[in-house]
Amino acid sequence: MTARDTRIDFLRGFALLSILINHAQQISGIYYFVPTIKHVHPGFSDSAEIFVFLSGLSVSLAYGPAMLHRPLAGFRRIGMRILRIYALQLLVISAVFLLYAALSFSPHIAAGPEIMAIAHRPLESLLDALMLTLQPSYINILPLYIVLMVFTPLMLTGFQRAPGLTWVVCLVVYMVSLALLYMGWSDFIPHPEKRWSFFPGSWQLIYCGGLWAGMHWDRWKDMLPSSAMVGFAWLILVSVSAIRIIGRLGENMSALSWLPLNKQFLEPLLVLHFLSLYVLWHRYVPGDAPWLGRWPATWLRMVGRHSLELFSVGTVLSFAIALLALKYESRLLHIGLSLAAVLISVLVAHLLEIDKPARSDPRASEGSPG
């Protein structure tokens, strides 16, 4: 069995901490430069695409062999993982609501319709949370992951036995999802808190790409993409970066509204941009890159090895940062709490490393998107 690929853990850790800090800024509306994916890379896609892809890759590495050789054991492990994610989703929603209650202030600047729905319709909201139809902003990616995990055994079996047909099905589902977007499907949903912020029918495409990559990772991880692929990836990256920079320098960002960049349904431009990033990362960052074995990469890798737990902790921390900074109207407090949250995440990851040193998969832990 091959050694663990440190690039996977590093990227997941970087994406996790980027999500934590970016969400804390977006919830509060307090912005400043931090070297996260959102700030260092002026592109269309961001941490979400990276994390969903890496989750598929990690799940394939963790469960693929079991599904091939011991299907019942694979089903059981995936089922336990789904229950764990489901429980964490309910805990995170409860924790965030308690934060709003404990740090209540007026006006509720950061309280979106989803959180207010819990306060105004508690029993209905509890049922909606149990049914995964209540998806507050910034707490809405775990429901996507639950749906993807439910279909993971079917996807893995399909890629193992009929990969061509399975890819056709994935692409058809993606195209049908886009058709729903263009037909105005989301307009028929009355409550904003009950909309899928990451529509599973669209986001399964990038997850399936991760599953497919994981099934061939032993062979692909050291292969370099062709010069043509690298050149095309650079063309996409430079073009997208130029468009975004021009938009940011302009007086009105709505000038870019004509671009098909709906993140809820993962429109093709987002997929294309993500693929260009993946090609360039795979080309220029070898698995044995020396810097991956040095600080701070070692901290990020440690965080990435416990993605589900750290995503849940990070979600609660991001709300705590935002609400405290708004309550005391302090940008400096926001910055200090964000730094403290990063250190807390590293500490939690370290404690999990001590607690479960022998349970990790040799190649990749069981991933979770964030």
Contacts in CASP RR format, 6 or more apart in sequence:
PFRMAT RR
TARGET T0000
AUTHOR 0000-0000-0000
METHOD contacts of the structure
MODEL  1
MTARDTRIDFLRGFALLSILINHAQQISGIYYFVPTIKHVHPGFSDSAEI
FVFLSGLSVSLAYGPAMLHRPLAGFRRIGMRILRIYALQLLVISAVFLLY
AALSFSPHIAAGPEIMAIAHRPLESLLDALMLTLQPSYINILPLYIVLMV
FTPLMLTGFQRAPGLTWVVCLVVYMVSLALLYMGWSDFIPHPEKRWSFFP
GSWQLIYCGGLWAGMHWDRWKDMLPSSAMVGFAWLILVSVSAIRIIGRLG
ENMSALSWLPLNKQFLEPLLVLHFLSLYVLWHRYVPGDAPWLGRWPATWL
RMVGRHSLELFSVGTVLSFAIALLALKYESRLLHIGLSLAAVLISVLVAH
LLEIDKPARSDPRASEGSPG
1 362 0 8 1.000
1 363 0 8 1.000
2 218 0 8 1.000
2 362 0 8 1.000
2 363 0 8 1.000
3 362 0 8 1.000
3 363 0 8 1.000
4 360 0 8 1.000
4 361 0 8 1.000
4 362 0 8 1.000
4 363 0 8 1.000
4 364 0 8 1.000
5 217 0 8 1.000
5 221 0 8 1.000
5 287 0 8 1.000
5 363 0 8 1.000
5 364 0 8 1.000
6 287 0 8 1.000
6 292 0 8 1.000
6 293 0 8 1.000
6 297 0 8 1.000
6 301 0 8 1.000
7 281 0 8 1.000
7 285 0 8 1.000
7 287 0 8 1.000
7 289 0 8 1.000
7 292 0 8 1.000
8 54 0 8 1.000
8 57 0 8 1.000
8 58 0 8 1.000
8 364 0 8 1.000
9 300 0 8 1.000
9 301 0 8 1.000
9 302 0 8 1.000
9 304 0 8 1.000
9 305 0 8 1.000
9 364 0 8 1.000
9 365 0 8 1.000
10 292 0 8 1.000
10 297 0 8 1.000
10 300 0 8 1.000
10 301 0 8 1.000
10 304 0 8 1.000
11 50 0 8 1.000
11 54 0 8 1.000
11 281 0 8 1.000
12 51 0 8 1.000
12 54 0 8 1.000
12 58 0 8 1.000
12 303 0 8 1.000
12 304 0 8 1.000
12 305 0 8 1.000
12 307 0 8 1.000
12 367 0 8 1.000
13 300 0 8 1.000
13 301 0 8 1.000
13 303 0 8 1.000
13 304 0 8 1.000
13 307 0 8 1.000
13 310 0 8 1.000
14 37 0 8 1.000
14 300 0 8 1.000
15 37 0 8 1.000
15 47 0 8 1.000
15 50 0 8 1.000
15 51 0 8 1.000
15 54 0 8 1.000
15 370 0 8 1.000
16 47 0 8 1.000
16 51 0 8 1.000
16 303 0 8 1.000
16 304 0 8 1.000
16 307 0 8 1.000
16 310 0 8 1.000
16 311 0 8 1.000
16 314 0 8 1.000
16 345 0 8 1.000
16 370 0 8 1.000
17 36 0 8 1.000
17 300 0 8 1.000
17 303 0 8 1.000
17 342 0 8 1.000
17 345 0 8 1.000
18 36 0 8 1.000
18 37 0 8 1.000
18 38 0 8 1.000
18 46 0 8 1.000
18 47 0 8 1.000
19 47 0 8 1.000
19 48 0 8 1.000
19 51 0 8 1.000
19 311 0 8 1.000
19 314 0 8 1.000
19 318 0 8 1.000
19 370 0 8 1.000
20 314 0 8 1.000
20 315 0 8 1.000
20 317 0 8 1.000
20 318 0 8 1.000
20 338 0 8 1.000
20 341 0 8 1.000
20 342 0 8 1.000
20 345 0 8 1.000
21 34 0 8 1.000
21 36 0 8 1.000
21 318 0 8 1.000
21 338 0 8 1.000
21 341 0 8 1.000
21 342 0 8 1.000
22 36 0 8 1.000
22 37 0 8 1.000
22 38 0 8 1.000
22 46 0 8 1.000
22 47 0 8 1.000
23 138 0 8 1.000
23 315 0 8 1.000
23 318 0 8 1.000
23 319 0 8 1.000
23 322 0 8 1.000
24 317 0 8 1.000
24 318 0 8 1.000
24 319 0 8 1.000
24 321 0 8 1.000
24 322 0 8 1.000
24 325 0 8 1.000
24 334 0 8 1.000
24 337 0 8 1.000
24 338 0 8 1.000
24 341 0 8 1.000
25 31 0 8 1.000
25 32 0 8 1.000
25 34 0 8 1.000
25 322 0 8 1.000
25 334 0 8 1.000
26 138 0 8 1.000
27 110 0 8 1.000
27 137 0 8 1.000
27 138 0 8 1.000
27 318 0 8 1.000
27 319 0 8 1.000
27 322 0 8 1.000
27 323 0 8 1.000
28 109 0 8 1.000
28 110 0 8 1.000
28 321 0 8 1.000
28 322 0 8 1.000
28 323 0 8 1.000
28 325 0 8 1.000
28 326 0 8 1.000
28 334 0 8 1.000
29 110 0 8 1.000
29 322 0 8 1.000
30 322 0 8 1.000
30 325 0 8 1.000
30 326 0 8 1.000
30 331 0 8 1.000
30 334 0 8 1.000
32 331 0 8 1.000
32 334 0 8 1.000
32 335 0 8 1.000
33 39 0 8 1.000
34 338 0 8 1.000
36 47 0 8 1.000
37 46 0 8 1.000
37 47 0 8 1.000
37 50 0 8 1.000
38 46 0 8 1.000
38 47 0 8 1.000
41 241 0 8 1.000
41 277 0 8 1.000
42 240 0 8 1.000
42 241 0 8 1.000
42 244 0 8 1.000
42 245 0 8 1.000
42 248 0 8 1.000
43 240 0 8 1.000
43 241 0 8 1.000
43 244 0 8 1.000
43 273 0 8 1.000
44 240 0 8 1.000
44 244 0 8 1.000
44 261 0 8 1.000
44 269 0 8 1.000
44 270 0 8 1.000
44 273 0 8 1.000
45 270 0 8 1.000
45 271 0 8 1.000
45 273 0 8 1.000
45 274 0 8 1.000
45 277 0 8 1.000
47 370 0 8 1.000
48 141 0 8 1.000
48 198 0 8 1.000
48 263 0 8 1.000
48 369 0 8 1.000
48 370 0 8 1.000
49 206 0 8 1.000
49 266 0 8 1.000
49 270 0 8 1.000
49 271 0 8 1.000
49 274 0 8 1.000
50 274 0 8 1.000
50 277 0 8 1.000
51 141 0 8 1.000
51 307 0 8 1.000
51 368 0 8 1.000
51 369 0 8 1.000
51 370 0 8 1.000
52 141 0 8 1.000
52 144 0 8 1.000
52 145 0 8 1.000
52 148 0 8 1.000
52 198 0 8 1.000
52 203 0 8 1.000
52 206 0 8 1.000
52 207 0 8 1.000
52 369 0 8 1.000
52 370 0 8 1.000
53 206 0 8 1.000
53 207 0 8 1.000
53 209 0 8 1.000
53 210 0 8 1.000
53 213 0 8 1.000
53 274 0 8 1.000
53 278 0 8 1.000
54 210 0 8 1.000
54 367 0 8 1.000
54 369 0 8 1.000
55 145 0 8 1.000
55 148 0 8 1.000
55 207 0 8 1.000
55 210 0 8 1.000
55 307 0 8 1.000
55 367 0 8 1.000
55 368 0 8 1.000
55 369 0 8 1.000
56 148 0 8 1.000
56 207 0 8 1.000
56 208 0 8 1.000
56 209 0 8 1.000
56 210 0 8 1.000
56 211 0 8 1.000
56 214 0 8 1.000
56 367 0 8 1.000
57 209 0 8 1.000
57 210 0 8 1.000
57 211 0 8 1.000
57 213 0 8 1.000
57 214 0 8 1.000
57 217 0 8 1.000
57 364 0 8 1.000
58 307 0 8 1.000
58 364 0 8 1.000
58 365 0 8 1.000
58 366 0 8 1.000
58 367 0 8 1.000
59 149 0 8 1.000
59 152 0 8 1.000
59 211 0 8 1.000
59 366 0 8 1.000
59 367 0 8 1.000
60 156 0 8 1.000
60 210 0 8 1.000
60 211 0 8 1.000
60 212 0 8 1.000
60 213 0 8 1.000
60 214 0 8 1.000
60 215 0 8 1.000
60 217 0 8 1.000
61 214 0 8 1.000
61 217 0 8 1.000
61 361 0 8 1.000
61 363 0 8 1.000
61 364 0 8 1.000
62 361 0 8 1.000
62 363 0 8 1.000
62 364 0 8 1.000
62 365 0 8 1.000
62 366 0 8 1.000
62 367 0 8 1.000
63 74 0 8 1.000
63 77 0 8 1.000
63 78 0 8 1.000
63 152 0 8 1.000
63 156 0 8 1.000
63 366 0 8 1.000
64 74 0 8 1.000
64 156 0 8 1.000
64 160 0 8 1.000
64 215 0 8 1.000
66 73 0 8 1.000
66 74 0 8 1.000
66 77 0 8 1.000
67 74 0 8 1.000
67 75 0 8 1.000
67 153 0 8 1.000
67 156 0 8 1.000
67 157 0 8 1.000
67 160 0 8 1.000
68 156 0 8 1.000
68 160 0 8 1.000
71 153 0 8 1.000
71 157 0 8 1.000
74 153 0 8 1.000
75 153 0 8 1.000
78 149 0 8 1.000
78 152 0 8 1.000
78 153 0 8 1.000
79 149 0 8 1.000
81 149 0 8 1.000
81 366 0 8 1.000
82 146 0 8 1.000
82 149 0 8 1.000
82 150 0 8 1.000
84 308 0 8 1.000
85 142 0 8 1.000
85 145 0 8 1.000
85 146 0 8 1.000
85 149 0 8 1.000
85 308 0 8 1.000
85 368 0 8 1.000
86 132 0 8 1.000
86 146 0 8 1.000
88 142 0 8 1.000
88 308 0 8 1.000
88 312 0 8 1.000
89 129 0 8 1.000
89 132 0 8 1.000
89 139 0 8 1.000
89 142 0 8 1.000
89 143 0 8 1.000
89 146 0 8 1.000
90 129 0 8 1.000
90 130 0 8 1.000
91 312 0 8 1.000
92 139 0 8 1.000
92 142 0 8 1.000
92 312 0 8 1.000
92 315 0 8 1.000
92 316 0 8 1.000
93 118 0 8 1.000
93 129 0 8 1.000
93 134 0 8 1.000
93 136 0 8 1.000
93 139 0 8 1.000
95 316 0 8 1.000
96 115 0 8 1.000
96 136 0 8 1.000
96 139 0 8 1.000
96 315 0 8 1.000
96 316 0 8 1.000
96 319 0 8 1.000
97 115 0 8 1.000
97 118 0 8 1.000
97 119 0 8 1.000
99 316 0 8 1.000
99 319 0 8 1.000
99 320 0 8 1.000
99 323 0 8 1.000
100 108 0 8 1.000
100 111 0 8 1.000
100 115 0 8 1.000
100 119 0 8 1.000
100 319 0 8 1.000
100 323 0 8 1.000
103 320 0 8 1.000
103 323 0 8 1.000
103 324 0 8 1.000
103 327 0 8 1.000
105 323 0 8 1.000
105 326 0 8 1.000
105 327 0 8 1.000
108 115 0 8 1.000
108 116 0 8 1.000
109 326 0 8 1.000
110 319 0 8 1.000
110 322 0 8 1.000
110 323 0 8 1.000
110 326 0 8 1.000
112 136 0 8 1.000
112 137 0 8 1.000
113 191 0 8 1.000
113 192 0 8 1.000
113 193 0 8 1.000
114 134 0 8 1.000
114 135 0 8 1.000
114 136 0 8 1.000
114 137 0 8 1.000
114 139 0 8 1.000
114 192 0 8 1.000
114 193 0 8 1.000
115 136 0 8 1.000
117 124 0 8 1.000
117 125 0 8 1.000
117 128 0 8 1.000
117 134 0 8 1.000
117 191 0 8 1.000
117 193 0 8 1.000
118 125 0 8 1.000
118 134 0 8 1.000
118 136 0 8 1.000
125 134 0 8 1.000
128 134 0 8 1.000
128 193 0 8 1.000
128 194 0 8 1.000
132 143 0 8 1.000
132 146 0 8 1.000
133 194 0 8 1.000
134 193 0 8 1.000
134 194 0 8 1.000
135 143 0 8 1.000
135 193 0 8 1.000
135 194 0 8 1.000
135 195 0 8 1.000
135 196 0 8 1.000
135 197 0 8 1.000
136 193 0 8 1.000
137 197 0 8 1.000
138 315 0 8 1.000
138 318 0 8 1.000
138 319 0 8 1.000
139 315 0 8 1.000
140 196 0 8 1.000
140 197 0 8 1.000
140 198 0 8 1.000
141 197 0 8 1.000
141 198 0 8 1.000
141 311 0 8 1.000
141 369 0 8 1.000
141 370 0 8 1.000
142 311 0 8 1.000
142 312 0 8 1.000
142 368 0 8 1.000
142 369 0 8 1.000
142 370 0 8 1.000
143 196 0 8 1.000
144 196 0 8 1.000
144 198 0 8 1.000
144 200 0 8 1.000
144 203 0 8 1.000
144 369 0 8 1.000
145 368 0 8 1.000
145 369 0 8 1.000
145 370 0 8 1.000
147 200 0 8 1.000
148 200 0 8 1.000
148 203 0 8 1.000
148 204 0 8 1.000
148 207 0 8 1.000
151 204 0 8 1.000
152 211 0 8 1.000
155 166 0 8 1.000
155 170 0 8 1.000
155 204 0 8 1.000
155 208 0 8 1.000
155 211 0 8 1.000
156 211 0 8 1.000
156 215 0 8 1.000
158 165 0 8 1.000
158 166 0 8 1.000
159 166 0 8 1.000
159 208 0 8 1.000
159 211 0 8 1.000
159 212 0 8 1.000
159 215 0 8 1.000
160 215 0 8 1.000
163 212 0 8 1.000
166 208 0 8 1.000
167 208 0 8 1.000
167 212 0 8 1.000
170 204 0 8 1.000
170 205 0 8 1.000
170 208 0 8 1.000
171 205 0 8 1.000
173 201 0 8 1.000
173 204 0 8 1.000
173 205 0 8 1.000
174 201 0 8 1.000
174 202 0 8 1.000
174 204 0 8 1.000
174 205 0 8 1.000
174 266 0 8 1.000
176 201 0 8 1.000
177 199 0 8 1.000
177 201 0 8 1.000
177 202 0 8 1.000
177 265 0 8 1.000
178 202 0 8 1.000
178 265 0 8 1.000
178 267 0 8 1.000
178 268 0 8 1.000
180 199 0 8 1.000
180 265 0 8 1.000
181 199 0 8 1.000
181 202 0 8 1.000
181 262 0 8 1.000
181 264 0 8 1.000
181 265 0 8 1.000
181 267 0 8 1.000
186 195 0 8 1.000
186 264 0 8 1.000
189 195 0 8 1.000
195 264 0 8 1.000
196 264 0 8 1.000
197 264 0 8 1.000
198 263 0 8 1.000
198 264 0 8 1.000
198 266 0 8 1.000
199 264 0 8 1.000
199 265 0 8 1.000
199 266 0 8 1.000
202 264 0 8 1.000
202 265 0 8 1.000
202 266 0 8 1.000
203 266 0 8 1.000
205 266 0 8 1.000
205 271 0 8 1.000
206 266 0 8 1.000
206 271 0 8 1.000
206 274 0 8 1.000
213 220 0 8 1.000
214 220 0 8 1.000
217 363 0 8 1.000
221 287 0 8 1.000
222 286 0 8 1.000
222 287 0 8 1.000
224 282 0 8 1.000
224 283 0 8 1.000
225 233 0 8 1.000
225 279 0 8 1.000
225 282 0 8 1.000
225 283 0 8 1.000
229 279 0 8 1.000
230 279 0 8 1.000
230 280 0 8 1.000
230 283 0 8 1.000
232 276 0 8 1.000
232 279 0 8 1.000
233 275 0 8 1.000
233 276 0 8 1.000
233 277 0 8 1.000
233 279 0 8 1.000
233 280 0 8 1.000
233 283 0 8 1.000
234 276 0 8 1.000
234 280 0 8 1.000
236 272 0 8 1.000
236 273 0 8 1.000
236 276 0 8 1.000
237 273 0 8 1.000
237 276 0 8 1.000
237 277 0 8 1.000
237 280 0 8 1.000
240 273 0 8 1.000
240 276 0 8 1.000
243 256 0 8 1.000
243 259 0 8 1.000
244 256 0 8 1.000
247 253 0 8 1.000
247 255 0 8 1.000
247 256 0 8 1.000
259 269 0 8 1.000
260 267 0 8 1.000
260 268 0 8 1.000
260 269 0 8 1.000
261 267 0 8 1.000
261 269 0 8 1.000
261 270 0 8 1.000
263 270 0 8 1.000
291 297 0 8 1.000
292 301 0 8 1.000
293 301 0 8 1.000
299 346 0 8 1.000
299 349 0 8 1.000
302 346 0 8 1.000
302 349 0 8 1.000
302 350 0 8 1.000
302 353 0 8 1.000
303 310 0 8 1.000
303 345 0 8 1.000
303 346 0 8 1.000
303 349 0 8 1.000
304 310 0 8 1.000
304 349 0 8 1.000
304 365 0 8 1.000
305 349 0 8 1.000
305 352 0 8 1.000
305 353 0 8 1.000
305 360 0 8 1.000
305 365 0 8 1.000
306 348 0 8 1.000
306 349 0 8 1.000
306 352 0 8 1.000
306 353 0 8 1.000
306 365 0 8 1.000
307 365 0 8 1.000
307 367 0 8 1.000
307 368 0 8 1.000
307 369 0 8 1.000
307 370 0 8 1.000
308 366 0 8 1.000
308 367 0 8 1.000
308 368 0 8 1.000
309 348 0 8 1.000
309 352 0 8 1.000
310 345 0 8 1.000
310 348 0 8 1.000
310 349 0 8 1.000
311 368 0 8 1.000
311 369 0 8 1.000
311 370 0 8 1.000
313 344 0 8 1.000
313 345 0 8 1.000
313 348 0 8 1.000
314 341 0 8 1.000
314 345 0 8 1.000
317 341 0 8 1.000
317 344 0 8 1.000
317 345 0 8 1.000
318 341 0 8 1.000
320 337 0 8 1.000
320 341 0 8 1.000
321 334 0 8 1.000
321 337 0 8 1.000
321 338 0 8 1.000
321 341 0 8 1.000
322 334 0 8 1.000
324 333 0 8 1.000
324 337 0 8 1.000
325 331 0 8 1.000
325 333 0 8 1.000
325 334 0 8 1.000
325 337 0 8 1.000
END
